[in-house]
């Protein structure tokens, strides 16, 4: 699937669309592509992106969460609600479906890209590439689909506004952060549009570049010692978060065999979920078959997965918004007990964007996630693949698989300070632009954005207004829990 030159099509989707665009220019006509993007401003003025008001027929946000829970593991839903109750920011993280429904009624340029669909600030971070370089990129693609690139940017900017409120920043500090995110996006997209073709496709951000940039910002007086130390600490810790570290925390030797340790309800071994009458041998035979078919979706034919053997698996609760979807950790053994591999198999359900956009061209949601991730990321895990599984209940479910930990690190939003938040917002904005530049028409998008700060200010206005909406929705959510309409339960 190539969203590079795909026009928005809202037919039958119920979403607000720009006026019909001019015919798409030839991809080799760079000047025409830039003009096509500039012409989109007439169809959808940049100032229109500032607008936010709930639609007259806006769905009840609590009802949307109830609907979403229907396809999830019922006993885990109270954990999801408890995590979302912590603050308006954790609620925002779990409310991708609510915002997706809202974004369908906002302005867009009519230019599409492969979008993340849940591009909030906690879904960015560092991880290791196959070449063993530490890079910064988007790291969650559960909702990915081709769609309006503005939707990702609006969700990103609003996430910074919500998180900055949670941290107690004043209005001017929050504004500086959200504007930094959008300005970073606009300026990086302009650079991509002006670059040689392959430079734009290969562009990525290494952790070493971020560290040096933060140090230069400190020398210029735009960052403090704390920001430098926090960045360097994050990158150093990321390199310790690999399969061996996860192995030491999650796996124990039981009766001479390596087994994932139970920690219910967060980690539940497969034998505690096995239906009556089913044997361990049947589980192992099925897993060997599934791993074999999963291997056919991996990017190389001669893959190291061939040298590993299935040992054990367990269901594991992950994230905030993902709680209740079926997620497994799979323990594999290599040469010996000192050569383990832990994979994560995470359920891929329909994207929250699917109600408002054209259906995915992929039959399996796991493939949708993996193909979208490979398109948007500068480098992807060599274990990233997909699988469809028939569960014990006879229902077919889609999964994507990846390494559980591979030099993973992320910003802790709970300790952000204004200077650090501005730097991080800019990095996230630039990173999102790199992803859209690969999957969409970078030249048309840059033409639409222009060189002024008009679009930056409009998205910052939207972010502030939508953060107000998020707070209203959060209060409604908390009231639903307190009334007994929704159940929330501690994890212990």
Secondary structure, DSSP 8 states (H G I E B T S, - for coil): ---TT-B---TTT-----S-------TT-HHHHHHHHHHHHHHS-GGGGG-----TT---HHHHHHHHHTTS-HHHHHHHHHHHHT-HHHHHHH-HHHHHHHHTTS---SBEEEE-S---GGGEEEEE-TTS-EEEEE---TT-EEEEHHHHHHHHHHHHHHHHHHTT--HHHHHHHHHHHHHHHHHHHHHHHHS-HHHHHH--EEHHHHHHHHHHHHHTTSS-HHHHHHHHHHHHHHTT-SHHHHHHHHEEEETTEEEE--BTTTEEEGGGT--TT--HHHHHHHHHHHHHHHHTTSS-SS-GGGG-EEEEEEEE--SSTTTTS-EEEEEEE-SSTTSEEEEEEEE----TTTTTS---S-SSHHHHHHHHHHHHSSS--TT-EEEEEE-TTS-EEEEEEEES-SS-B---GGG--HHHHHHHHHHHHHHHHHHHHHHTTHHHHHHHH-SSSHHHHHHHHHHHHHHHHHHHHHHHHHHHHHHTSS------
